[in-house]
C-alpha cells in the first residue's frame, strides 16, 4: 500500500513515540472503518528513521485529527494535522496496521 493512499482523513492521533536506539517512530490513533462500521485503532510504524519534526503550534486551532498524508520520494513522509501542523518524517519505509 502506498502512503498517500492511506485513508486517514479525520483519523485521530492518540500518541506518537520514538524509539531512539531502534530508529522507529510509531503513530497510534483511531480511524473509521467502513468494513466494521465503527472506529478502530491503528498503528503507523516508520523504520530506519533519520529525522522527525513534530511541531504543535496549532495555527488553525486545536485538533488531533489528520487532514491528509503525503509522500515525497525517496524517504520523506508527512502527516498534516487539522491544526495546521505537519509531522515530517524521513524514514526508509513504513508499515500500517488497523
N, C-alpha and C positions, 0 to 999 in steps of 0.2 A: 504494500500500500504506500502511496506517495503521501508525504507530509501535508502538502497543500490540499489533499483530498479528504483529510480527516474532517468529519462533521462535528466540529467543536464549537460552532457559533452558539452563544448563550450558555455554554457549559460553565460551571462554577469551579474555580480553583480553590481547593481547601488548604493545600500546603505545597511548598517547594523545598526540596532538600538536596544537598550536595555532599557526596562522599569524597573528600579530598584525595585520599590515597587511591581510591578506585576510579577517580575521574568520572563519576557517574552523577548525573542530575536527574532527579525524579520529580515530576509534577503529578500530584494526586488531586482528583476532583470528582465531580458528578456531572453526567450529561443525560439527556433524554434519549431513551432507546425506543425507536418506532416499533421494533420487533416485540419488545417486552411491555410496551405501553406505560413505562414508568422511568423514573430516574435511576441510573445505575452508576456505580463507581468506576473510575478509570485511572490508569497509570500510564504516563508518558515518560519513558526512560531513555535518556540520551547517554551514549557511551563515548569514551575517549574524548571527553570534554576538555577543551583548551581555553575557553573564555566564556564568561557568563556576565550579563548585565541585567540587573534586576531593579530598575527604578520604581519608585512608588510615590509619584508626585501628584497624581490624580487631577491632571489639568482639566478633564471633562467631568469631574466629580467622582465620588467614591463608587467603586464597583469591584467585584471579584469575578465578573463574568468575562468570557473570552469573546472578542469581536471577530477575530479571524487568525489564520495561520499562514505563514509564507516560508518558502524555501528558496535560498539563493545558492546555487551550486558554487563550489563543491561541498562546503561544510557549514553554511550559515542558515540557521533556523530562527524564526521569530514568531512570537505569540503576542498579538495585540489585545490588550485588555480594554474593556469598555470605559475605563477611566482615562484612556489616552496614553497609558504607559505601554511600553513594548519590552517584553522579556526577549533578550537577544542571546542566542547560544551558538557557539562554534563547537561542533562535535562531528565525529566520524560517522555516526548514524543514530537511529532511534528505534525503539520498539514501543508499540501501543497495545494495551490490553484493557478490555472493559468487562 
